[in-house]
Amino acid sequence: MKKTVLIVDDDAPIRQALRKVLQAEGYEVILAADGLEGLEQFDSKHIDLLLLDLNLPAKSGWDLFERFSSTNPLLPIVIITGRHNQYRLAAAAGVGALMEKPLDVSLLLQTIAALLIEPAEARLKRLLGLNSDVRYAPPRRTSARQLTAVGGSMNSFRKG
């Protein structure tokens, strides 16, 4: 059975490029353009993993993280952001992974696969602050396989 990934990002080209990459890997992908739409999709669909931007209209990414993780503490969540200096907050919150834009496609796919098979106990420990093994990927400016928000080709994501 296909795993379902919800992408909540306000930048349409980024959402579309991520959808294209994830669908090519066999994932079912649901898109949301802002926090309210993300909540609607989350409440109405079964979600196996969440890709969550921090800079969102209507509701902030951190507000959504709190809501999603309190509703479903076992849900793997990957924060994708252009904001710098978010690691300490992400580790304290119990985020599964923090990836700064531009996103490295290979590393993103590896991270998603690892989080989907991570034992539930490890996720709960991270949320409770008993384990701070947040996967962290700072931006990689020179990678050959980065996503772009322009035309969905493989270059780089820089917004958000």
Secondary structure, 3 states (H helix, E strand, C coil): CCCEEEEECCCHHHHHHHHHHHHHCCCEEEEECCHHHHHHHHHHCCCCEEEEECCCCCCCHHHHHHHHHHHCCCCCEEEEECCCCCHHHHHHHCCCEEEECCCEHHHHHHHHHHHHHCCHHHHHHHHCCCCCCCEEECCCCCCCCECCCCCCCCCCCCCC
